[in-house]
């Protein structure tokens, strides 16, 4: 089992890991997902001590590997890492690349290392490449060799740092197939990946990383179907978000209309949907809410989903309960209904902006 407590890693200009605490069970297959720059690779490199944590502790089966007297060579014999850039030795043949670490680090005989290497090459489907050099292989083949080299040390834990990101799309499947087979062996796997379908299919746990830590930890079903937290939901649905705040009757209406237009253009929202989004903002906020509220406190959020190609328009506003769908101006409401569908109003007592209206812009 891997136990991590209050792990922090900071660099001079950025702190990718602010506070990570988690337990990883033996046999867990964990996909680590999230936006770029959220510390996914840094987490793996800290677990493998390729990066020294700024603070915090890591234990493996009760042994603290972050302790000053920890035996790094012994730790790394139990933990393999597969990088996106392969890191094969160009002057060695494929089989020599695989044999090297067991012979040097574990004292395995040349014959045993060769026999194990050939067995692993057959496992990854590349036994016929044993005497080739890395520059004679495709990217997918190199990555499969890198995996075989890692397996030659028989590690209990294998860390994959975006193993398919450097590959041509036609080669991704062959590497994923090898990792999928590995996931059934009982070894503990952690895989940093941007391949969401792969993460969903292979894992029993998914870490979504954001805001300097593991923002949400759950099963693939929870993370991909029922995310509990807002940033996870936006990432999974590939949402592009625009948030506008109105706190005065004299707000810059034309400026916000321009922001909506720029947002739609940047995210390639279809022109008709973009026009209806602007019209919905005008009819709801400018024509109804701002005149009706004594002290406007309005949050308007547009969410465009690349995956579903739709725009959801959510408006929260303060004051007393005010259901625009039944209490608003009839003419303005009729124009609004022409631009949106599925209008749903709710009142949440005790919240700063207790009124909430959610709509979907018509396609």
C-alpha angles and dihedrals in degrees: 000000000000116000121189124188126189094332114187130180121181133175127194094271105021142031108208094174116042103163123349121175120166144133121228116199125219109270095020115146104205127185114202112208138167143108121313115277097028096116102261096135091036090058091055093045091051092050089052090041092235081127120040110230115238089223140339135069138268125195128189114197089337097311115116106227092185091062115114094243096046115135102238095187091054091046093052092050087064095044127055128193130202115200129204090239096056095226094212120163106252095205093056128074120244094262091046090053089055096044097048103079098043090051096044101037105028101029093237115168119254092246094050091047090050094049092048091046093053091048090053092047089055088049092057092040098248107103090125090061095059095113097039123103121239094252088062092061134082120244092258091050091049091053092049089051089050089054091049090050090053092048090052088075089054094227123190091216128041123191119199117197106200092312095185102037095096094048133099108252090247090061099047095085096058092055093044089053091057092048090047090056090048091054089066095056098079094248118135110252131188115186126187104205144157091201101103098183090051092048091050094049100044106038137081090192134029126201114203107198124206141129093033100307149034097315094184132008120190150118118297089254092055096044097043101032107025111018111185099207132059101237091049091051092050093048096047093048090042090236122185107205133203117185123193127187124203117188102155139046086233096059120142100265095172091048091053092047087054091050090054091050092050092046092052093046093048093050094041095242107178110264096243092051090047091053091048091049090056091045092049090051092050097047096042104036105024100034102034118015103039094050093043101047119079092211110015114225104166132162114193118189127187116195119189115193114207090193095053099025094226138120122224116198115201123181125188121186140174132234130067121333107293118173106196091192091066105018102038131101109289097222095046090045091053091053090047092052088053090062103040143040135203097033108190124181125193137172120218110191117215096026122118090238102026098171115084129181121181124189138166118227111238115254 
